[in-house]
Amino acid sequence: MQIKDLKKNDIILSKQLGTPIRGRLLESPIQGKGIKKVILIYAYGEEVGMFNEHGSIPITDIVAVYREKGWININREVI
């Protein structure tokens, strides 16, 4: 799966805190004809002993997305 296939409210794994944690996309990564470099998410920091909060992360920190069949890795070759 590629970054352009992500949608608002998708559950993702991101590595911005060092260890992968779950988060929910608060916006779509598509912007006009291109892809945003930074995206707004709600991070579930409680998984590693921190606070849950929203913030911006680089799209290169997104590791996987959860769909019906489970976690799907993100292909970052076309960024």
SERO-4910 file (N, C-alpha, C, O; in steps of 0.05 Angstrom, whole numbers):
BEGIN
 pado doro    nc1    nc2    nc3   cac1   cac2   cac3    cc1    cc2    cc3    oc1    oc2    oc3
  Met    A     17    -24      0      0      0      0     18     25      0     40     24     11
  Gln    A      9     46    -12     24     71    -14     10     92      3    -13     90     11
  Ile    A     25    114      8     15    136     24    -10    148     11    -29    155     25
  Lys    A    -11    149    -15    -35    161    -29    -60    145    -25    -82    156    -29
  Asp    A    -58    120    -16    -82    103    -11    -94    107     17   -115     96     23
  Leu    A    -80    122     34    -91    127     61   -114    146     60   -116    163     42
  Lys    A   -132    144     80   -156    161     82   -158    172    110   -146    162    129
  Lys    A   -173    193    112   -179    205    138   -191    183    156   -207    167    147
  Asn    A   -184    183    182   -194    165    202   -182    137    200   -191    119    215
  Asp    A   -163    132    183   -149    106    183   -133    103    208   -122    122    219
  Ile    A   -131     78    218   -114     72    241    -87     64    230    -84     47    212
  Ile    A    -66     77    240    -39     73    230    -19     65    252    -26     69    276
  Leu    A      4     55    245     26     52    263     47     73    255     54     75    231
  Ser    A     57     89    274     77    109    268    100    106    287     97     96    309
  Lys    A    123    115    278    148    112    294    159    138    304    183    140    309
  Gln    A    143    159    307    153    185    315    164    186    343    179    204    350
  Leu    A    155    167    360    165    167    388    187    146    392    195    141    414
  Gly    A    197    135    370    218    115    372    208     87    369    218     72    353
  Thr    A    188     80    385    175     53    383    149     57    369    135     77    373
  Pro    A    141     39    352    115     42    337     91     43    356     88     26    374
  Ile    A     74     63    351     49     66    367     26     70    347     30     78    324
  Arg    A      2     64    357    -21     68    340    -29     97    339    -22    113    358
  Gly    A    -42    105    318    -52    132    315    -75    132    295    -80    112    281
  Arg    A    -90    154    295   -112    157    276   -108    182    259   -102    203    270
  Leu    A   -110    179    233   -106    202    215   -129    222    219   -152    214    218
  Leu    A   -122    247    223   -142    268    226   -146    283    200   -164    300    198
  Glu    A   -130    277    179   -134    289    153   -123    270    132   -108    252    138
  Ser    A   -132    275    107   -123    258     85    -95    268     76    -90    292     76
  Pro    A    -78    249     68    -51    257     58    -51    269     30    -31    281     22
  Ile    A    -74    267     16    -75    279    -11    -81    309     -9    -99    317      5
  Gln    A    -65    324    -24    -69    353    -25    -68    362    -54    -47    363    -66
  Gly    A    -91    368    -65    -92    376    -93    -82    353   -111    -95    332   -111
  Lys    A    -61    358   -125    -50    337   -143    -27    322   -130    -17    303   -142
  Gly    A    -18    330   -106      5    318    -94     -1    305    -67    -24    302    -60
  Ile    A     20    299    -53     18    287    -26     31    305     -6     53    315    -11
  Lys    A     18    309     17     30    325     38     55    313     49     58    288     49
  Lys    A     73    329     59     98    319     71     94    315    101    108    298    113
  Val    A     76    330    113     70    328    142     40    324    145     24    337    131
  Ile    A     32    306    163      3    300    166     -5    301    196     11    294    213
  Leu    A    -29    308    201    -40    311    228    -52    284    237    -69    273    223
  Ile    A    -43    274    260    -54    249    271    -61    253    301    -53    272    314
  Tyr    A    -77    234    311    -82    231    339    -67    207    348    -73    185    341
  Ala    A    -46    211    364    -28    189    372    -37    178    399    -43    193    418
  Tyr    A    -38    152    402    -45    138    426    -19    133    442     -9    110    443
  Gly    A     -8    153    454     17    152    470     15    135    495     35    127    506
  Glu    A    -10    129    504    -13    113    528     -2     85    524      3     71    544
  Glu    A      3     76    500     14     50    495     43     48    504     53     26    510
  Val    A     57     71    507     85     71    516     88     88    541    110     97    547
  Gly    A     66     94    555     68    108    580     67    138    577     75    152    596
  Met    A     58    149    555     56    178    551     27    185    548      9    169    552
  Phe    A     22    211    542     -5    221    539    -15    216    510      1    216    491
  Asn    A    -41    213    507    -54    213    481    -56    242    472    -66    258    488
  Glu    A    -48    248    448    -51    275    438    -49    276    408    -40    257    395
  His    A    -58    299    397    -56    302    368    -32    319    361    -23    335    378
  Gly    A    -22    315    337      1    330    328      8    323    300     -4    305    288
  Ser    A     27    337    289     36    332    262     61    315    261     79    318    278
  Ile    A     62    297    242     85    279    239     92    279    209     75    283    192
  Pro    A    118    274    202    125    270    174    112    244    164    111    224    179
  Ile    A    104    243    139     92    219    128    111    196    127    103    173    125
  Thr    A    137    202    128    157    180    128    157    165    154    169    143    155
  Asp    A    144    175    175    143    161    200    120    141    201    117    126    221
  Ile    A    103    140    181     80    121    180     91     94    171    103     92    149
  Val    A     87     74    187     99     47    181     78     28    169     84     14    150
  Ala    A     53     28    179     33     10    170      5     22    174      2     41    189
  Val    A    -15     10    161    -43     19    164    -59     -6    170    -54    -28    159
  Tyr    A    -80     -3    186    -98    -26    193   -122    -26    175   -136     -6    172
  Arg    A   -126    -48    162   -150    -52    145   -164    -77    155   -156    -88    175
  Glu    A   -185    -87    141   -201   -109    151   -185   -134    156   -190   -149    175
  Lys    A   -165   -139    140   -149   -164    142   -125   -162    161   -111   -181    165
  Gly    A   -120   -139    172    -98   -135    190    -80   -112    182    -88    -94    166
  Trp    A    -55   -112    192    -36    -90    187    -24    -94    159    -15   -116    152
  Ile    A    -22    -72    144    -10    -72    117     13    -52    117      9    -29    125
  Asn    A     37    -61    110     60    -44    109     57    -22     87     44    -27     67
  Ile    A     69      1     92     68     23     74     93     22     56    115     19     65
  Asn    A     88     24     30    110     25     10    118     54      6    101     70     -3
  Arg    A    142     61     13    150     89     11    168     95    -13    183    115    -12
  Glu    A    168     79    -33    186     83    -56    178    107    -73    195    119    -86
  Val    A    152    115    -73    142    135    -91    138    162    -78    125    179    -90
  Ile    A    149    166    -54    145    192    -40    161    213    -53    161    236    -44
***
